[in-house]
Amino acid sequence: MTDTFNEISNQIGALAVRVDARDWRGLLALFDTHVRIDYTSLFGGEAQTMTADDLIGTWRRLLPGFTHTSHLIGAPTVKVDGDRAEACAPVTAWHAITDQVVEGGGIWIVHGCYDVVFVKRHGGWRLATLVLARAWVEGNPELPKLAAERAARS
């Protein structure tokens, strides 16, 4: 059980590190082929199921528009049932645009909890569901839109 807990904890930590490093290939390796994404507590709308390639593509079209991001994911709780595991971990993500003056401020901070479902595939644990639960924000709520525009221009 300790090995499983460590592997799942490492996968969650790698998510934060690889997002901030813009390590797209490394991020792709963390996910199952298809992934359910639910950011409805932050943006509203509906949860979506998409390929891991599409998810990483979405992040590639947004995150480079920020000057910096820093995702801090806390220690998870993990519950394992055979080839399926559930984890919950607190998350705070700072998003900044600091290379230009931004009306409303250049910082957007998201707080919440990641509820993650892992499946065991090909000898390792892969993220199959990523839910940002109980999200709340501080700072400039327009910053993601500006970041997407900046990323599209670069």
Order of alpha helices (4+ residues) and beta strands (2+ residues): alpha-alpha-beta-alpha-beta-alpha-beta-beta-beta-beta-beta-alpha
